[in-house]
């Protein structure tokens, strides 16, 4: 069987879907991946994937460029003739879905989050929802990573086909193994992992760090992630000179940073289902996260972490101080409870099995249709 995967960048495909790709290849399928060339492509090729270089601007809003992407997908479908297509993230979901509909190719879509273009109301939202209706119209199955996103799509009549809820991308429990809690050496380390951008709550985090450091000099705030919006770099540099934060830039792996941290902070405005929180909890670290869909599913408030209102500096500061004042043993127990939650609810094998089930259903249906055509 030929399987084509449409995605927007290599890091997400490798870090969160590698095990699915490995399983599909293990089952003697030809797996093609269509996405822009980046440093993760050699790793994906090493798994056995066949790479198709595809020009895609993740954040671009140029209609001509998007039309060219649609044409690219149509050509890829014509050349590879896949039995089924798997799509991830907004542009592959929309334009890949439209291309599959035109060519009558079965496809399965994964809604990894609503994204800023849908969260922010206005003309862009209306256009995005219209395009999504076209892209999802003939999907064999649409995976959602949280109930709120699925309800939004259903309430707005964006999706008419079968839907299924999965626990995000799941977490690889072996790769993100449990780590002993860092010793109490008088320092409390908080870690943020994510793109340095407004929608990740970076403004609130930087302001909260300033306020907390005024009263708690023993607290350290570490930040990991690329600066996708350049206006934050100057502010980050200034706060680093004042020893309020430590910025480590983009990192290939974050596990060592998680291991040395006492808690992870994610003040995001919206998520599909936050992989950072899954990986941190799997490693035995408490999480402090905004109470938004895609975050709230990953922790139990007061048991594995603390929640706070999104876009609220006051709420974030309160959660941080509440955690600081917990006894050391209670912090450690929070991390252990988080690991147990990940094992019970978010094992990546749950996601892999869901994909295999839906792919098999699609193939069975296609084989039955082919048999009916031959008989008639």
C-alpha positions in Angstrom: 0.0 0.0 0.0 1.2 3.5 -0.8 0.6 6.1 2.0 1.2 9.8 1.4 1.7 12.1 4.4 1.2 15.9 4.0 2.8 18.1 6.7 4.2 21.5 7.1 7.6 21.0 8.8 10.0 18.1 9.6 10.4 18.7 13.4 6.7 18.1 14.1 6.5 15.0 11.9 9.7 13.5 13.3 9.2 14.3 17.0 5.5 13.5 17.3 4.7 11.0 14.4 7.9 9.1 14.0 6.5 5.9 15.7 3.5 5.9 13.4 5.7 6.2 10.3 7.9 3.4 11.6 4.9 1.2 12.2 3.5 1.9 8.7 6.9 1.1 7.1 7.2 -2.0 9.3 4.0 -3.3 7.8 5.6 -3.1 4.3 3.8 0.1 3.1 5.5 2.6 0.9 5.4 5.9 2.9 5.8 9.2 1.0 6.2 12.5 3.0 5.5 15.8 1.4 6.8 18.9 3.2 9.5 21.6 2.9 13.1 20.5 3.1 14.7 21.1 6.5 17.3 19.5 8.9 14.8 16.7 9.9 14.5 15.3 6.4 17.6 13.1 6.6 16.2 11.6 9.9 12.9 10.9 8.2 14.6 9.4 5.2 16.6 7.1 7.5 13.3 5.7 8.9 12.5 4.7 5.3 10.3 7.5 4.2 10.4 8.8 0.5 10.7 12.5 0.6 8.9 14.9 -1.8 10.2 18.5 -1.4 7.2 20.8 -1.2 7.2 24.6 -1.1 4.9 25.6 1.8 4.9 28.8 3.9 3.3 27.9 7.2 2.3 31.4 8.1 2.0 33.0 4.7 -1.4 34.5 3.7 -0.7 34.9 -0.1 -3.6 33.4 -2.0 -1.4 32.9 -5.1 1.2 30.9 -3.1 -1.7 28.8 -1.6 -3.1 28.1 -5.0 0.4 27.0 -6.1 0.4 24.6 -3.1 -2.9 23.1 -4.2 -1.5 22.6 -7.7 1.6 21.0 -6.1 -0.6 18.6 -4.1 -2.5 17.7 -7.3 0.7 16.9 -9.1 2.0 14.8 -6.2 -1.2 12.8 -6.0 -1.0 12.2 -9.8 2.6 11.1 -9.7 2.5 8.9 -6.5 -1.1 7.6 -6.8 -1.4 6.8 -3.1 -4.0 4.5 -1.7 -4.5 6.9 1.3 -3.3 10.3 2.4 -2.7 11.5 6.0 -2.8 15.3 6.5 -1.6 17.4 9.5 -1.8 21.1 10.3 -4.0 23.7 8.6 -2.6 24.2 5.0 -2.0 20.4 4.3 -5.5 19.8 5.9 -7.2 22.4 3.7 -5.3 22.2 0.3 -4.4 18.6 0.7 -8.0 17.7 1.5 -9.2 19.7 -1.6 -6.7 17.9 -3.8 -7.7 14.5 -2.4 -11.4 15.4 -3.0 -10.7 16.3 -6.7 -8.7 13.2 -7.3 -11.1 11.0 -5.3 -8.2 9.8 -3.0 -9.2 8.6 0.5 -7.7 10.8 3.2 -7.6 11.1 7.0 -7.2 14.5 8.6 -5.7 15.5 12.0 -6.8 18.8 13.5 -3.7 19.7 15.6 -5.3 22.9 17.0 -7.5 25.8 15.8 -4.6 28.2 15.3 -4.6 32.0 15.4 -6.4 32.4 12.1 -9.5 30.7 13.6 -9.1 31.9 17.2 -9.1 35.6 16.1 -12.5 36.5 14.8 -12.8 38.5 11.6 -12.4 38.1 7.9 -9.4 35.8 8.1 -11.4 33.5 10.4 -14.4 33.4 7.9 -12.1 32.6 5.0 -10.3 29.9 7.0 -13.5 28.2 8.0 -14.8 28.3 4.5 -11.6 26.7 3.2 -11.7 24.1 6.0 -15.3 23.1 5.0 -13.9 22.4 1.5 -10.9 20.6 2.8 -12.7 18.3 5.2 -15.8 17.7 3.2 -14.9 14.2 1.9 -12.4 13.1 4.6 -12.8 9.5 5.6 -12.1 10.4 9.2 -11.2 13.6 11.1 -9.1 13.2 14.2 -9.4 15.9 16.9 -7.1 16.3 19.8 -9.6 17.8 22.3 -13.3 17.9 22.7 -13.7 21.7 22.5 -12.1 21.8 19.0 -14.3 19.0 17.8 -17.4 20.7 19.1 -16.4 24.0 17.5 -16.1 22.3 14.1 -19.4 20.5 14.5 -21.3 23.6 15.8 -20.0 25.6 12.8 -20.8 22.8 10.4 -17.3 22.6 9.2 -17.0 18.9 9.4 -19.7 16.4 8.2 -17.6 13.2 8.0 -16.7 10.8 10.8 -14.8 12.3 13.7 -12.7 10.6 16.4 -11.0 12.0 19.5 -7.4 11.0 20.2 -5.1 12.0 23.1 -3.1 14.5 21.0 0.0 13.0 19.5 0.4 10.9 22.6 3.8 10.7 24.3 6.6 8.2 23.9 6.9 6.9 27.5 10.3 5.3 26.8 11.9 8.3 25.2 10.4 10.7 27.8 11.3 8.4 30.7 10.6 9.2 34.3 13.4 11.3 35.9 14.1 11.6 39.6 13.0 15.0 40.9 15.9 17.5 41.2 17.3 18.0 44.7 16.3 20.9 46.8 19.4 23.1 46.6 17.7 26.3 47.4 17.0 27.1 43.7 13.6 26.5 42.1 13.8 26.2 38.3 10.8 26.9 36.0 11.1 26.0 32.3 9.2 27.3 29.3 9.4 25.3 26.0 7.8 26.8 22.9 7.9 29.3 20.1 8.6 32.8 21.4 5.3 34.3 20.3 2.3 36.1 21.7 -0.1 33.1 21.3 2.2 31.0 23.5 1.7 33.6 26.3 5.2 34.9 26.2 4.2 38.4 27.1 2.5 37.3 30.3 5.4 35.0 31.2 8.0 37.7 30.9 5.9 40.1 33.0 5.3 37.4 35.6 9.0 36.6 35.8 9.8 40.2 36.6 7.2 40.3 39.4 8.2 37.0 40.9 11.9 37.7 40.9 11.2 40.9 43.0 10.3 38.7 46.0 11.9 35.4 45.2 15.6 35.7 44.2 16.0 31.9 44.4 13.8 31.3 41.4 15.2 30.7 37.9 13.2 31.1 34.7 14.6 29.2 31.7 13.2 29.7 28.2 13.7 27.4 25.2 12.4 28.1 21.7 12.9 30.0 18.5 11.8 33.6 18.3 9.1 33.5 15.6 8.1 37.1 16.2 11.2 39.3 16.2 9.8 42.1 18.4 10.4 39.9 21.5 14.2 39.5 21.0 15.1 42.9 22.4 12.9 42.4 25.5 14.4 39.0 26.1 17.9 40.3 25.8 17.2 43.0 28.3 15.6 40.6 30.9 18.5 38.2 30.5 21.0 41.0 31.3 18.9 41.8 34.4 19.1 38.1 35.4 15.3 37.7 35.3 15.3 35.0 32.7 17.8 32.7 31.0 17.1 32.3 27.2 18.7 29.2 25.6 17.4 29.6 22.1 16.2 26.8 19.9 17.3 23.3 21.1 17.3 20.0 19.3 16.3 18.2 22.5 14.7 19.5 25.6 14.8 16.4 27.9 17.9 17.5 29.7 16.3 20.8 30.5 13.1 19.2 31.7 15.2 16.8 33.9 16.9 19.7 35.7 13.6 21.7 36.2 11.2 21.7 39.1 8.2 22.6 37.0 7.2 23.5 33.4 5.2 26.6 32.5 3.0 26.9 29.5 0.8 30.1 29.4 -0.5 29.4 25.9 -3.7 31.0 24.5 -4.7 27.9 22.6 -3.4 24.4 21.8 -4.5 21.2 20.0 -3.1 19.2 22.8 0.2 20.5 24.2 3.1 18.0 23.6 5.3 20.0 25.9 3.0 19.2 28.8 2.7 15.6 27.9 6.5 15.1 27.6 7.1 17.1 30.9 4.6 15.1 32.8 5.9 11.8 31.4 9.3 12.8 32.8 7.8 13.4 36.2 7.6 17.1 36.3 4.6 19.2 37.6 3.1 21.6 35.0 1.7 25.1 35.4 -0.6 25.7 32.4 -3.3 28.0 31.2 -6.8 26.7 31.5 -7.6 26.4 27.8 -8.6 23.5 25.6 -5.5 21.5 24.7 -3.8 22.2 28.1 -6.5 21.4 30.7 -6.8 17.8 29.4 -3.1 17.1 30.3 -3.1 17.8 34.0 -5.2 17.4 37.1 -5.3 20.7 39.0 -3.7 20.5 42.4 -2.6 16.9 41.8 -0.2 17.0 38.8 0.1 20.8 38.4 -1.7 24.1 38.6 -3.9 25.9 36.1 -4.4 29.6 35.7 -6.5 31.9 33.5 -5.0 32.5 30.0 -3.8 36.1 29.3 -3.7 36.8 33.0 -0.3 37.9 34.5 -1.9 38.0 37.9 -3.2 34.4 37.6 0.2 33.2 36.3 2.0 34.9 39.2 -0.4 33.4 41.7 0.2 29.9 40.3 4.0 30.3 40.4 4.0 31.5 44.0 1.6 28.8 45.0 4.0 26.2 43.6 7.1 27.9 45.1 5.5 27.6 48.6 4.7 23.9 48.3 6.8 21.6 50.4 9.5 19.8 48.4 7.9 16.4 48.8 4.6 17.6 47.5 6.3 19.0 44.4 7.9 15.7 43.9 4.6 13.8 44.4 3.0 16.0 41.8 5.5 14.9 39.2 5.0 11.2 40.1 1.2 11.6 39.7 1.8 13.3 36.3 3.8 10.3 35.1 1.0 7.9 36.1 -1.6 10.0 34.3 0.6 9.9 31.1 0.9 6.1 31.3 -2.9 5.7 31.8 -4.2 8.2 29.3 -1.6 9.4 26.8 0.6 6.6 25.7 1.5 7.2 22.0 0.5 3.7 21.1 -3.1 4.7 21.6 -2.7 7.2 18.7 -0.9 4.7 16.5 -3.6 2.1 17.0 -6.3 4.6 16.2 -4.6 5.4 12.9 -4.1 1.8 12.0 -7.8 1.1 12.7 -9.0 3.9 10.5 -6.6 3.1 7.7 -7.8 -0.5 7.7 -11.4 0.6 7.6 -10.8 2.9 4.6 -8.9 0.1 2.8 -11.6 -2.4 3.5 -14.2 0.0 2.2 -12.1 0.7 -1.0 -11.6 -3.1 -1.6 -15.4 -3.7 -1.2 -16.2 -0.9 -3.6 -13.7 -2.3 -6.1 -15.2 -5.8 -5.8 -18.7 -4.4 -6.4 -17.5 -2.6 -9.5 -15.9 -5.7 -10.8 -19.0 -7.8 -10.2 -21.4 -5.3 -11.7 
